[in-house]
């Protein structure tokens, strides 16, 4: 109803965010061929739709390499929001990266079951930390806010890797990096095409070479140079096609 209302009101370009809206865009876009749609992280057919997908497993592999080198306990946690295909790519690549650089490390995976439950996110984060993890990587949106609360309560030895946006300054000294996705650039590019009259419906696959990768928290945490070098090395290996990470979490 919201998408239709915007189209009826005459908006020329409508941005939809996240896979949960792809079905709605797919149903509404054909009825408004003169209206342009862009979906960030999703796919809908139509000459008037730009769909963007993210091959998260490539950047999350590099994030796993980073975590595998930074852990001191050889136990790492992955906190997911909902067990879906997207988080399968994030988690699968991450676990592959940890194992590639540190075969002795273990990754424990827990899902909140929601992207909007920070209370349960904190509870499960505490479980991961209490089970020995010294680093937890989250892909849980608002539920992941509970991870920051848990780490703050437990102390400076409990580290976090953030997701989507640069969360490195959220809990300075404990957030050691963020797996960032430049959604803002994707949306900007679609708006620029629209403004210039060059909007072309298509599916765009983004990956590590587009900036969907790890941003180490070097402004807040001392990170060894050999770790930073290894991250760059594995980024290049992925860009060169030398590594094909898992795109699902195999348990």
C-alpha positions in Angstrom: 0.0 0.0 0.0 2.8 2.4 0.8 4.6 1.8 -2.5 1.3 2.3 -4.4 0.6 5.5 -2.5 4.0 7.0 -3.4 3.5 6.1 -7.0 0.0 7.6 -7.1 1.4 10.8 -5.5 3.6 11.1 -8.5 7.0 10.3 -7.1 9.3 9.5 -10.0 11.8 7.3 -8.2 10.9 5.1 -5.2 13.7 3.5 -3.1 12.8 0.2 -1.3 15.3 -1.1 1.2 16.0 -4.8 2.1 14.8 -8.1 0.7 11.6 -8.0 2.7 10.3 -5.5 0.1 11.2 -7.3 -3.1 7.9 -9.1 -3.4 6.0 -5.8 -3.0 8.2 -4.0 -5.6 7.6 -6.9 -8.0 3.9 -6.6 -7.6 3.7 -2.8 -7.8 6.3 -1.8 -10.4 4.5 -3.4 -13.4 1.4 -1.3 -12.6 3.4 2.0 -12.8 5.7 1.7 -15.8 6.5 5.4 -15.8 7.7 5.3 -12.2 11.2 4.1 -11.4 12.0 1.8 -8.5 15.3 0.8 -6.9 15.6 -2.0 -4.4 18.6 -2.2 -2.2 19.3 -5.9 -1.4 16.6 -7.5 -3.4 15.4 -8.4 -6.9 12.3 -7.6 -8.8 11.7 -7.9 -12.5 10.9 -4.9 -14.7 12.4 -2.4 -17.1 11.7 0.3 -14.5 13.4 -1.5 -11.6 17.1 -1.4 -10.5 17.7 -4.4 -8.3 20.9 -4.7 -6.2 22.3 -7.8 -4.7 25.3 -8.2 -2.5 27.7 -11.1 -2.7 28.3 -10.8 1.1 30.3 -14.0 1.4 33.4 -12.4 -0.3 33.7 -9.5 2.1 32.6 -11.6 5.1 35.4 -14.1 4.2 38.0 -11.3 4.7 36.2 -10.4 7.9 36.7 -14.0 9.0 40.4 -13.8 8.2 40.6 -10.7 10.4 38.7 -12.3 13.3 40.8 -15.5 13.0 44.0 -13.5 13.4 42.7 -11.2 16.2 41.2 -13.9 18.5 43.2 -14.8 21.6 40.9 -17.6 22.7 40.4 -19.3 19.3 36.7 -19.0 20.0 34.6 -16.6 17.9 30.9 -15.9 17.9 28.5 -15.1 15.0 25.2 -13.5 16.0 22.6 -13.5 13.2 19.2 -11.9 13.2 17.1 -14.3 11.1 18.4 -17.5 9.5 17.8 -16.6 5.8 19.8 -16.8 2.6 21.4 -13.4 3.0 22.8 -14.2 6.5 23.8 -17.6 5.1 26.1 -15.8 2.8 27.4 -13.5 5.5 27.9 -16.3 8.0 29.2 -18.9 5.5 31.9 -16.6 4.2 32.9 -15.5 7.6 33.3 -19.1 8.9 35.3 -20.0 5.8 37.6 -17.0 6.4 38.2 -17.9 10.0 39.1 -21.5 9.1 41.3 -20.5 6.2 43.6 -18.5 8.4 43.2 -20.2 11.8 42.1 -23.9 11.5 42.2 -24.2 15.3 39.5 -21.6 15.8 35.9 -22.5 16.5 32.9 -20.3 15.4 29.7 -20.7 17.4 26.6 -19.5 15.5 23.4 -18.2 17.2 20.3 -16.6 15.6 18.1 -14.2 17.5 15.0 -15.0 15.3 14.4 -11.3 14.8 16.1 -8.2 13.6 14.3 -6.0 16.1 14.9 -7.6 19.5 18.0 -6.1 21.2 17.0 -7.7 24.5 17.4 -11.2 23.2 20.4 -10.1 21.2 22.1 -9.1 24.4 21.1 -12.4 26.0 22.5 -14.5 23.2 25.7 -12.4 23.0 26.3 -13.1 26.6 26.0 -16.8 25.9 28.6 -16.5 23.1 31.0 -14.6 25.4 30.4 -16.9 28.3 31.1 -19.9 26.1 34.6 -18.5 25.5 34.3 -16.2 22.5 36.4 -13.1 22.7 35.1 -11.7 19.4 31.5 -11.7 18.2 30.6 -10.7 14.7 26.9 -9.7 14.4 24.6 -9.5 11.4 21.5 -8.7 13.4 20.5 -5.1 12.7 18.7 -3.7 15.8 19.0 -7.0 17.6 22.7 -6.5 17.3 22.5 -3.4 19.6 22.2 -6.0 22.4 25.7 -7.2 21.5 27.2 -3.8 22.3 25.4 -3.8 25.7 26.7 -7.2 26.5 30.3 -6.4 25.5 30.2 -3.2 27.5 28.9 -5.0 30.6 31.5 -7.7 30.3 34.5 -5.5 29.8 37.3 -4.4 27.5 38.5 -7.9 26.6 35.3 -8.7 24.8 35.4 -7.5 21.2 32.8 -6.8 18.5 32.9 -6.7 14.7 30.1 -4.5 13.4 27.9 -4.8 10.3 26.5 -2.8 7.3 27.6 0.7 8.5 30.9 1.8 10.1 30.2 0.9 13.8 33.9 1.3 14.8 33.2 4.3 17.1 30.1 2.9 18.7 32.0 1.3 21.6 35.6 2.6 21.1 38.3 0.1 22.0 36.0 -2.9 21.9 34.7 -2.7 18.3 37.7 -3.9 16.3 36.2 -3.6 12.8 33.0 -3.3 10.8 31.9 -5.3 7.7 30.5 -2.3 5.7 28.1 -2.2 2.8 27.9 1.1 0.9 24.1 1.2 0.5 24.4 5.0 0.3 26.5 4.8 -2.8 24.1 2.3 -4.5 21.1 4.6 -3.8 23.1 7.7 -4.9 24.0 6.0 -8.2 20.3 5.1 -8.9 19.2 8.7 -8.1 22.0 10.1 -10.3 20.9 7.9 -13.2 17.3 9.0 -12.7 18.2 12.7 -12.5 20.2 12.5 -15.7 17.5 10.5 -17.5 19.7 7.4 -17.9 17.7 5.1 -15.6 18.0 1.5 -16.8 16.2 -1.4 -15.2 18.6 -4.2 -14.4 20.1 -6.4 -11.7 23.4 -5.3 -10.2 25.6 -7.6 -8.2 27.9 -5.8 -5.7 30.9 -7.4 -4.0 34.2 -6.7 -2.3 35.7 -4.7 -5.2 32.8 -2.2 -4.7 33.6 -1.6 -1.1 31.6 -4.3 0.6 34.3 -5.5 2.9 36.0 -5.1 6.3 36.9 -1.7 7.7 39.4 -2.3 10.5 38.9 0.1 13.5 42.4 1.5 13.3 41.3 4.9 14.6 40.3 3.2 17.9 42.2 0.0 18.3 45.9 -1.0 17.8 45.8 -3.6 15.0 49.0 -5.4 14.1 50.4 -4.5 10.7 50.6 -8.2 9.7 46.9 -8.5 10.3 46.2 -5.5 8.1 48.5 -6.9 5.4 46.8 -10.3 5.5 43.4 -8.7 5.1 44.6 -6.9 2.0 46.2 -10.0 0.7 43.0 -12.0 1.0 40.9 -9.2 -0.5 43.2 -9.3 -3.6 42.9 -13.1 -3.8 39.2 -12.9 -3.8 39.2 -10.2 -6.5 41.6 -12.3 -8.5 39.1 -15.3 -8.3 41.5 -17.5 -6.3 39.0 -18.1 -3.5 35.3 -19.1 -3.6 33.8 -18.8 -0.1 30.8 -20.8 1.1 27.5 -19.0 0.6 25.7 -20.7 3.4 26.3 -21.8 6.9 26.8 -25.6 7.1 26.1 -26.9 10.5 
